[in-house]
Amino acid sequence: MAYVDGFIIPLPKDKIEEYKRQAQLGEQVWREHGAIGYVECFGDDVPYGELTSFPRAVQAKEDEIVVFSYVIYESREHRDQVLAKVMADPRMKSEDMPFDGKRMIYGGFKPFLGL
């Protein structure tokens, strides 16, 4: 069964073009190393909730948008193999992150429906 890594980040609005370039490189590297899906999304309808919300989760500021991303793999084992290759790839070390990595939320998920 497939496996998914999910990411939510706050991105400064003035770094959108830089992030797009970085995301394109990320997709290329992840897919070259075996990922079967790679998706990047800019928040479009993500209201600031009373108790919980995507913006609250990443402590998004007024000048930031929320980015939701996910990578799909064949399995958890496949993910571990791909991720090791991605992290060792020198192209992934060449650029600074255009967002505050301390506020990024990420995790691995085992689908039970779909995919």
C-alpha positions, 0 to 999 in steps of 0.5 A: 500500500502507498505511503505519504509524507505531508508538509505544512509550512508558512511562506513569506509572500515575497518568497513565492517565486523562490519557493516555486523554483525550489519546489521544482527542483524538489520534485525533480530530485524526489521523482528521480530517486523514486517518489511516485507523486509530488504535489505542492499547493499554495493556500487559497481558502485557509481561514484563520480559525478560532481554535485550530487552523492551518495558519494557526498550526504554523503560526503564520504571520500577516505577510505569509501564506500556508503551503501544503505539500505531499510526496507519495511512495510505494510503501513506508520502506520505499519512502525510507529508501527514497528519503535517504537518497534525497537527503544525500543528493547534493542538489538538496543542499545547494539552496537555503529554505525560503521559509522558517523551517522551525514552523514546518509541520511534517509527518508520514501517513499510511493511507487507509482509503484511496490512492 
